[in-house]
Every structure is written in C-alpha cells, then in structure tokens.
Amino acid sequence: MAKKYPVKITIVRKFSSEEVFGHEHYYPDGRKSTLCPHFDENEEIIIDHAYIDLPSDWPCSWAWMDLWKDLSVLSLGGDFSHTEPRITYTTCRDGTKPVVFKLERIEEEEE
C-alpha cells in the first residue's frame, strides 16, 4: 500500500461576483450572489489523506469534488510540473464566486 501524506489546504482568496463580472450578479430567482459562505480567507484545514468519500466535516461537497483530484495526487506523494514540489493551487468551479485554494503536502522531516 502506498504511503499517504496529510495535505494542508489554505484558503487563499474568495472572489465576489463583482470581481468576476465587473458588476453584481443575481440568480434567476432574484437572489444576489454573495461571497462563498463555506470558507474564510487564510483559513487552514488539514486533510489526513484524500478520502474516497466526502469527509463528514467538510463544508462544501462541490468544492471537495473540485479539490479531490489534486488532493489525491499530493496525498499519495505526487507532484505537479507547474508548481513547486509538494504544492499546487486550485479553485472551486463556482464561476459566480470562486475560491482559490493552496494545497500543500505535509511531509515529516527525515532524521
């Protein structure tokens, strides 16, 4: 079985619909789009390893599905060619109020 590493998720930035579109955004039912209510900027969350299923305490299933593939790569020891080792950045796919996440594999210092 492959070694599984914990991954630290840091919420880098939440974007408003005004930042995305240049103006306010309203849903078809008339509600105004607001910032993502599930995460706070600079919040850090540690995931023990990329679960197959959504963790019971994770606040947003949509964001989890967007992060899961990158979490899986990092938690199994993989890296990405477009970022420094052990780190990647990704977003949730809510185009009206996206959130940017930094993912960092946590490796114990080898003695």
LINQUI-V409495 format. One record per helix or strand of 3 or more residues. SS is the DSSP state (H for helix, E for strand). FROM is the first residue (numbers start at 1). LEN is the number of residues. If there is no record, write none. Layout:
ss: (SS,SS)
from: (FROM,FROM)
len: (LEN,LEN)
//
This chain:
ss: (E,H,E,H,E,E)
from: (6,17,44,61,87,99)
len: (9,5,4,15,5,8)
//
